[in-house]
Amino acid sequence: MIHNGDMGATGRAVPGAVQPTATTGPALAPRGSAGALCEAYDVALIDLDGVVYTGSAAVPGAAEALREAGSRGMRYAFVTNNASRTPAAIAAQLTGLGVPAAATDVVTSGQAAARLLAARLPPGARVLVVGGNGLRVALRERGLRPVSAAAERPAAVVQGFSPDLSYALLAEGALAVAGGALFVAANADVTLPTGRGAEMGNGSLVQAIVAATGQRPLVAGKPEPPLHAEAMDRTGAKKPLVVGDRLDTDIEGAVRAGADSLLVLTGVTSPAGAVLAPPGRRPAYLAAGLAGLLEPHPEVAVADGTARCGGWTARLDDGGKRLELTGSGQAVDGLRALCGAAWPSGTVTAEMAQPALAELGFAG
């Protein structure tokens, strides 16, 4: 099932499911919503690391926000670039953190990678797994045979994040790719948020095989299309909202798919990162955390180079060399106004944004 709804994760195309229409051109300001987002969208496609939890700990307030959104009619699925674990293991962690979830509520980049491979290989084909058990289970579900040695002459190599990844397994993968095997990466995230800070992600580890073979992989995870297609397929969403903490995966993936997105500031992207977001990586909505699903979003009014949101006014001053903020109110409204002043110009730097961000109480 997908939480709070009766559309199961069938793995088949859902008749009548449509993608939302993409907006033309890059966003010039975060969008407003007169009603709560949980009532405006049918399904939230929610990232996990940095959004619902960080490492083994829940993001404060995340579980409560998701339960409330579900009670108000929003269905949600958890869409993660981390392929190290099975959907059942992830669902068990979520349930332990107070978020009701079943295995069918979880869509992983491992599943997207397996789908990509199944479309290119015959049933029963050998695939060398450079990663964890989540990838192996996903491959078996698609009728493929996971192996661990280049000597078994695999048709493909698939690499996904695993904290226990060894040199020996990387070497087997490199040998197989050098021998002509198709190379697929579950995702290309350079870092992974943890309780200790940003650690190496699968994108960093993939570079070992790239450097050894000169071959770059096909990528299944966000922001590439396969994972979004897998999530849409499983949820049957007609008007999805992508929710995430990374501009380069969650938000870019949503933009490329023509879906609306909500950026939360509980993970990788800082307030300064939101202000400096380039075209193609700008969210439709911006919130401090998942509680942003439960609230209306005030309009950001932009005119004559000035952006207003809530009680805040932001504009470029001093010949476009200084980002000025005046007013009062909620800090996130001030941040929305700063985005509305910065995004159209495309010339704002971190140094220009820092004084205004400090005024809002953001470190950067």
C-alpha positions in Angstrom: 0.0 0.0 0.0 0.9 3.7 -0.2 0.2 5.3 3.2 -3.3 6.6 3.8 -4.7 5.4 0.4 -5.8 2.2 -1.4 -3.5 2.4 -4.5 -1.0 -0.5 -4.1 2.5 -0.6 -5.3 1.8 -2.8 -8.2 5.0 -2.1 -10.2 2.7 -1.7 -13.3 1.8 1.5 -15.2 -1.3 3.1 -13.6 -4.0 3.9 -16.2 -4.9 7.6 -16.2 -1.9 8.7 -14.1 -0.6 12.0 -15.5 2.3 14.2 -14.8 1.7 17.8 -13.8 2.4 20.4 -16.5 5.8 21.9 -16.1 6.1 25.6 -15.7 7.8 27.5 -18.5 11.2 29.0 -17.6 13.0 29.0 -14.2 11.1 30.0 -11.1 11.6 33.6 -10.1 10.3 33.2 -6.5 8.9 30.5 -4.2 5.2 30.0 -4.9 2.3 30.7 -2.6 -0.6 28.5 -1.6 -3.8 29.7 -0.1 -4.4 26.3 1.5 -2.3 23.7 3.2 -0.1 21.8 0.8 -1.3 18.5 2.3 -4.8 19.4 0.9 -3.6 20.7 -2.4 -1.6 17.6 -3.6 -2.7 14.0 -3.6 0.6 12.3 -2.9 3.9 13.6 -1.3 7.0 11.8 -2.6 9.2 12.3 0.4 13.0 11.9 0.6 14.3 10.3 3.8 17.9 11.2 4.7 17.8 14.7 6.0 14.0 15.0 5.8 12.5 12.3 8.0 15.6 11.2 9.7 19.3 11.9 10.0 21.3 8.7 10.6 19.3 6.7 13.2 17.6 9.8 14.7 14.3 11.3 13.6 14.2 14.9 12.4 12.4 16.8 15.2 8.7 17.2 14.3 8.8 15.0 11.2 6.7 12.1 12.4 4.1 14.4 13.9 3.8 16.4 10.6 3.4 13.2 8.5 0.7 11.8 10.8 -1.2 15.1 10.6 -0.8 15.3 6.8 -2.1 11.7 6.5 -5.1 12.5 8.7 -6.0 15.4 6.4 -6.1 13.2 3.3 -2.6 13.3 1.8 -1.1 10.0 0.8 2.7 9.7 0.9 5.5 7.5 -0.2 9.1 7.6 0.8 11.5 7.9 -2.1 15.1 7.5 -1.3 18.4 7.5 -3.3 19.9 5.2 -0.6 19.9 1.6 -2.0 21.7 0.0 0.9 18.6 -1.5 2.7 15.4 -3.2 1.7 12.1 -1.4 1.7 11.0 -3.6 4.6 14.0 -2.6 6.7 13.4 1.1 6.0 9.7 0.7 6.8 10.7 -0.9 10.1 12.9 2.0 11.0 10.2 4.5 10.1 7.6 2.7 12.2 10.1 2.8 15.1 10.4 6.5 14.7 6.7 7.0 14.9 5.9 7.1 11.2 3.4 4.4 10.2 4.9 2.7 7.1 4.8 -0.6 5.2 7.4 -1.9 2.8 5.2 -0.9 -0.1 5.3 2.7 1.0 9.1 2.9 0.3 10.6 3.4 -3.2 14.3 3.1 -3.5 17.0 3.8 -6.1 17.8 0.1 -5.9 14.3 -0.7 -7.2 14.7 2.0 -10.0 18.1 0.5 -10.9 16.7 -3.0 -11.1 13.9 -1.8 -13.3 16.4 0.0 -15.6 18.4 -3.2 -15.8 15.4 -5.5 -16.4 14.5 -3.4 -19.4 17.9 -4.0 -20.9 18.8 -7.6 -19.9 17.1 -10.9 -20.5 15.4 -12.7 -17.5 17.9 -14.5 -15.3 20.8 -12.4 -16.4 23.7 -12.1 -13.9 24.3 -8.7 -12.3 27.3 -8.1 -10.1 26.2 -6.1 -7.0 28.6 -3.6 -5.6 26.5 -2.6 -2.6 24.1 -3.9 0.0 21.2 -6.3 0.4 18.7 -3.8 -0.8 20.1 -4.0 -4.3 20.1 -7.8 -4.3 16.5 -8.1 -3.2 15.4 -5.5 -5.9 17.2 -7.5 -8.6 15.6 -10.7 -7.6 12.2 -9.1 -7.7 12.8 -8.1 -11.3 13.9 -11.7 -12.3 17.6 -11.0 -12.4 20.4 -13.0 -10.7 22.7 -11.1 -8.3 26.4 -12.3 -8.2 29.5 -11.1 -6.5 32.4 -12.0 -8.8 33.6 -10.9 -12.2 34.6 -14.6 -12.9 30.8 -15.3 -13.2 30.8 -13.1 -16.3 27.9 -10.8 -15.3 26.0 -8.9 -18.0 26.0 -5.8 -15.8 27.4 -4.2 -12.7 25.1 -2.2 -10.3 26.6 -0.1 -7.6 24.7 1.4 -4.6 25.7 2.8 -1.3 26.7 0.4 1.5 28.6 1.4 4.7 30.4 -2.0 4.5 31.6 -1.7 0.9 35.1 -3.3 0.5 38.0 -2.8 -1.8 37.6 -6.4 -2.9 34.0 -5.9 -4.1 35.0 -2.6 -5.8 37.8 -4.5 -7.6 35.3 -7.2 -8.8 33.0 -4.5 -10.2 35.9 -2.7 -11.9 37.1 -5.9 -13.5 33.6 -6.7 -14.8 33.0 -3.2 -16.2 36.4 -3.3 -17.9 35.4 -6.6 -19.4 32.3 -5.0 -21.1 29.6 -5.3 -18.5 26.9 -2.6 -18.5 27.6 -0.2 -15.5 24.6 1.2 -13.6 24.7 3.3 -10.4 21.7 3.4 -8.1 22.5 7.1 -7.4 25.2 9.7 -7.7 24.9 11.6 -4.4 28.4 12.7 -3.5 27.6 13.0 0.2 25.2 11.4 2.7 23.9 13.3 5.7 24.6 11.6 9.1 24.5 12.5 12.7 28.3 13.2 12.4 28.0 15.4 9.4 28.2 14.8 5.6 29.9 11.5 4.8 30.9 10.0 1.5 27.9 9.0 -0.6 27.5 6.5 -3.5 28.5 9.2 -6.0 31.9 9.4 -4.4 32.4 5.7 -4.2 31.3 5.2 -7.8 34.3 7.3 -8.9 36.6 4.4 -7.9 35.3 2.3 -10.7 35.0 5.3 -13.1 38.7 6.1 -12.5 39.8 2.5 -12.9 37.8 1.8 -16.1 37.1 5.1 -17.8 33.5 4.1 -18.0 30.7 6.3 -16.5 27.5 4.6 -15.3 23.9 5.0 -16.2 22.3 6.6 -13.1 18.9 5.4 -11.8 18.4 7.7 -8.8 17.4 11.3 -8.5 17.7 13.6 -10.3 17.6 11.2 -13.2 14.2 10.0 -14.5 14.1 6.3 -13.5 13.4 6.8 -9.8 10.7 9.4 -10.3 9.1 7.1 -12.9 9.2 4.2 -10.4 7.6 6.4 -7.7 4.8 7.6 -10.0 4.2 4.1 -11.2 3.8 2.7 -7.7 1.7 5.5 -6.2 -0.5 6.4 -9.1 -0.1 10.1 -8.2 -2.0 12.6 -10.3 -0.7 15.7 -8.6 2.5 14.8 -6.7 4.6 17.0 -4.5 8.2 16.1 -4.3 9.7 16.8 -0.8 13.4 16.9 -0.2 16.4 18.6 1.3 18.8 18.6 -1.7 18.7 20.9 -4.6 20.9 18.7 -6.8 18.7 15.6 -6.5 15.2 16.1 -5.0 14.5 19.6 -6.5 16.3 19.2 -9.8 14.6 15.8 -10.3 11.2 17.4 -9.6 11.9 20.3 -12.0 13.0 17.9 -14.8 9.9 15.8 -14.3 7.6 18.8 -14.3 6.5 18.2 -10.7 6.1 20.8 -7.9 8.5 20.5 -5.0 9.0 21.5 -1.4 12.5 22.2 -0.1 13.0 21.7 3.6 16.0 23.0 5.5 16.6 20.1 7.8 19.3 18.4 5.8 21.9 19.3 3.2 20.6 22.6 1.7 21.3 25.7 3.9 19.3 28.9 3.8 22.1 30.4 1.7 21.9 27.5 -0.6 18.2 28.2 -1.1 18.9 31.9 -1.9 21.6 30.9 -4.4 19.6 28.1 -6.1 20.4 28.1 -9.8 17.7 27.8 -12.5 16.6 24.2 -12.7 17.1 23.7 -9.0 14.6 26.1 -7.6 11.7 24.7 -5.5 8.1 25.6 -5.8 7.8 25.9 -2.0 10.2 26.5 0.8 9.8 25.5 4.5 11.8 25.0 7.6 10.7 21.3 7.9 7.9 18.9 7.1 5.4 21.0 9.1 5.4 23.1 5.9 3.0 20.4 4.5 0.4 21.5 7.0 0.3 25.2 6.4 -0.6 27.8 3.7 2.3 29.4 2.0 2.2 33.2 1.7 2.6 34.6 -1.8 6.0 36.2 -2.7 5.1 39.4 -4.6 7.9 40.5 -6.9 7.8 43.9 -8.7 10.4 46.3 -9.9 13.2 44.3 -8.3 11.6 44.2 -4.9 10.2 41.0 -3.3 7.7 41.0 -0.4 6.6 38.1 1.7 4.8 38.3 5.0 6.2 41.3 6.8 9.5 41.3 4.9 10.8 43.2 1.9 14.0 42.2 0.0 15.7 43.9 -2.9 19.1 44.3 -4.5 20.6 47.7 -3.7 23.8 49.6 -4.3 23.7 48.9 -8.0 23.0 45.2 -7.5 25.9 44.7 -5.2 24.0 44.3 -1.9 21.0 42.2 -0.9 18.9 44.3 1.5 16.2 43.0 3.8 13.8 45.0 5.9 10.7 44.3 8.0 9.8 41.7 10.6 7.9 38.4 10.9 8.6 34.7 10.5 12.2 34.0 9.5 11.1 31.6 6.7 9.0 34.4 5.1 12.1 36.6 5.1 14.0 33.8 3.4 11.2 33.4 0.8 11.5 37.2 0.1 15.3 36.9 -0.3 14.8 34.2 -2.8 12.3 36.3 -4.7 14.9 39.2 -4.8 17.9 37.0 -5.7 16.5 34.4 -8.2 15.6 36.8 -11.0 19.0 38.4 -11.1 21.2 35.3 -10.9 24.1 37.4 -9.7 23.7 37.2 -5.9 26.7 35.6 -4.1 27.0 34.1 -0.7 28.8 37.1 0.6 26.0 39.4 -0.6 23.4 37.2 1.1 25.1 36.7 4.4 24.1 39.9 6.3 20.4 39.5 5.4 20.5 35.8 6.4 22.2 36.7 9.7 19.4 39.2 10.4 16.9 36.3 10.1 19.0 34.3 12.5 20.4 31.9 9.9 24.1 31.0 10.0 24.1 30.8 6.2 
